Amino acid sequence: MKCPYCGHLDNKVIDSRLNKDSTITRRRRSCLVCNQRFTTYERLEVMMPMLVKKDGRREAWDRQKMVLGLEKACEKRPVSRDRIDQFVDEIEHRLQDFGTKEVSSQVIGEWVMEELPQLDEVAYVRFASVYRQFKDVNEFMDELKTLLESRANDDY
């Protein structure tokens, strides 16, 4: 690991700790040349499948893109950033378990549509209006009716 202060590569690990989910390792390091201390974070990098867009283009999975979309859908709603991160973690786990090298962006969109009502119903409606590209108010109302019916079925 390169020292951020002097650029030297020789350092030693003073302390290592896992985060609460055991997915990130935090390491305190000390440079053997300048004796400055710094912290590094290590996360396992898993090869994610390529996304195939509606127009046939292929894109690498971009976690931040999904986080930003969910933040936009959850804007001014009582949904914490931690909960959004958990939501995206769940989608990433499904992607990893999917077991293919490529996956349609529509499949991921449907996964989000399935799970988003549990996160926040208003965020669901906002996301659906963009994802489903409603052409008129009737399509929007049909989606709301479906949401209300599923909520009513869950109450029984």
N, C-alpha and C positions, 0 to 999 in steps of 0.2 A: 504494500500500500504506500503510495507516494505521500510524503509529508506536505500538508498544505502551506506550511510556513517556509521551509527551506528546499523542498522538492526532493529530498533524499529518500531512497527506498527502504532503508533499514529502520525498522521500528519494532516495538514489542507490544503485545497485547497485555494490558493491565487487568482488565475486567471484561467479562462477557455475560450478557443477560438476554433472555428471550422475552418477547412481548407477551401479552396475556393469551394470545391465540397461538403462540409458538410458531409464528410464520416469519418473524423478523428477528434477527440477532443484532443487538447493539453491542459494539465493542469500543472500549476506551483504549486508546493506543498512546504510546510515548515514543517520540522520535529518538533514535539512538545518537543522532548527531547534534541537534539543537535542543533536545530535551523538552520541546513543546508537547503538550497533550492535545489530542483531538479525538473525535468520536466518528465511527463509521457505522452504517446500517447495512446489513446484508439481507437480501430477500432472494429466495429461490426463484430462478427464472424458468418458467415452464413454456415450452413451445406451444403457442396458441394457434388454432387453425386460421387460415386466411378467410376473410369475409368476401362473399360474392354478392355484389350490389345488384339492384334491380336491372341496371343497364349492362350487367355482365362484367363490369370492372372488378378487379380484385384489390383488396386493401388489407393491410395488417390490422389485427385487433388493436384498438386504441382505448384503453381503460378510461383515460381522461375525457374522451369524447362522450362516452356514456355518462360519466359523472356530471359533466356539464349539462347534458340534456336532462338528466334527472333533477339537477339543481334548478334548472329553468322551470321544469314542471312543478317543482315543490316550492317555488318562490313565494314568500309570504305565507307559508304553511308551517305548521308545527312539526316539521320533520328535520331532525338533526343531521349534520354532515356525517356523523358516525353511522347513523341508520342508512344513509345513502351508500356509504362505503360497504356496509354489510350486504346491502342489496346487490351491489355490483360484484362483490365477492361471490355471492350465490350464483349469479349469472356466469361468472368466470369458471366456477366449479362445474357447472353444467356443460360449459364449452369444452373443458378439459375431459370430462367424462363422455362427451359426444363421440370421441374416437375417430374423427375424420380429419383430413388435412385441410378441407374447405367446408365452410358452412354458409348457407344463405343468410343474408342480413335479415330477411323476412322471418326466418326461424327465430332469431334472437329477438326481433320485435314482438313476435307472438309470446315468447317467454316473458318479456317485460309486461306485456298486456295481461298475461295470466296472473302475475304476482303483484303488480302495482296497486290494485284495489286494497290489498292488505296493508300496504305502506300508507297510502292516502288516496281517498276517492276523488278529491278535487284534482290531485296530480294525475290520476288515471285519466280523467276527462280531458285535461289539458294535453297529455301525451297522446291520447287517442285522436284528438282533433288534428294533430300534426301527422301522426303515423298513418291514420286511415284516410287522410286528405279528404275530409268531408266536402261534398260539393254544394250541399245546402243544409238548411236547418233541420229538415226531416231526417237526414242521415244522422245528424248530431243527436236528435231526440231519440232515434232508434237505439243508439248506443247507450244513452242515459236510461232508457227503459230496460235494456238488457242488464245494466249495472243494478238497477233497483230490484229487478226480479231475482237476480243472483243473491242480493243482500237479503231479500225476503225468504228465499229458500234456505239460506244459512241460519236464519233465526229459528227455523223449525227444527 
